[in-house]
């Protein structure tokens, strides 16, 4: 009987240990939810400063601009009365058919500058980024060439634009060279203060914004994919079109967003390189603000923002940035 009792009855120490572990298990699991709550609060606290900056310096001013766009204005005062006249003025004269649709034509002109600049900077940016990523083997040389590309950014945008005037002017270096070689009989007026000079200045100013993101995407391409394309008989052009270009679309999209947003809102370049003869939406907004027509300026600012956002949304439909990044 003693042997059976000792066999059936577990040792006292083992019972104590099992009981204590069973009791302590829930106690150890209890602190987990408070820890998650603390982590969430810390995350919200970390995001709070940037959120406050975003709200105060972006959302609040944007809401004020939208509010003012529905006001009325006279030559000497703002009247906080709700009206959509400032938005209707954008399309004023468009249904008459006599070519008096001035404001909408200005939007189309700005869009034309944006698309031309985007196409040229995309080609130049892709070419330069391709050269740096696949033909320059040394990291040091890549860094040096990048610094060379950023040299123009060491000076003001206005100075860089003015530097084109001695080259493109009526008595500039290019016209003098064309006259000296006999290619033309008189100075070419279209070189300066024209659509050509405006697009040229835009390309000069914003090509770097296209080079950097495309180069970053190209550096992330697995080189074994290029070797595999070559082993399968692909020509260099086929490799670029079917391997490198599709894998660089993220950088191309980011650069496109930068360039389009900058060109659509630029008014200094159009004023300087257009000789105050070419209109853009940004230039119109500046003039309207200077003559205290704030509702009209605010309405055009909201309209310009809507156009830019639609273009960005259309671009992001082509590439899922969250997935690619």
RARA-V793554 format. One record per pair of residues at least 6 apart in sequence whose C-alpha atoms are under 7 Angstrom apart, sorted by the first residue. I is the first residue (numbers start at 0). J is the second residue. Records with the same first field share a line. If there is no record, write none. Layout:
I=J / J
This chain:
64=297
65=297 / 301
67=294 / 297
68=85 / 294 / 295 / 297 / 298
69=81 / 82 / 83 / 85 / 294
70=78 / 79 / 80 / 81 / 82 / 294
71=77 / 78 / 79 / 80 / 82 / 294
72=78 / 292 / 294
85=294 / 295 / 298
86=298
89=102 / 103
90=100 / 102 / 103
91=100
92=99 / 100
93=99 / 100
105=278 / 279 / 280
106=279 / 280
108=279
109=263 / 279 / 280
110=263
112=198
113=259 / 262 / 263
116=198 / 201 / 202
117=255 / 258 / 259
120=202 / 206 / 209
121=209
124=206 / 209 / 210
125=210 / 213
127=210
128=210 / 213 / 214
129=214
131=141
132=214 / 217 / 218
135=141
160=200
165=171 / 172
166=172 / 173
167=173 / 190 / 191
168=190 / 191
169=186 / 187 / 188
174=186 / 187
177=183
178=184 / 185
190=196
191=272
192=272 / 273 / 274
193=273
194=273
196=272
197=268 / 269 / 272 / 273
205=258
208=254 / 257 / 258
209=251 / 254 / 255
212=250 / 251 / 253 / 254
213=247 / 250 / 251
215=250
216=247 / 249 / 250
217=247
220=246
225=238
228=238
249=318 / 320 / 323
252=314
256=311
260=307
264=281
265=281
266=279 / 281 / 282
269=277
284=296 / 299 / 300
287=293 / 295 / 296
288=296
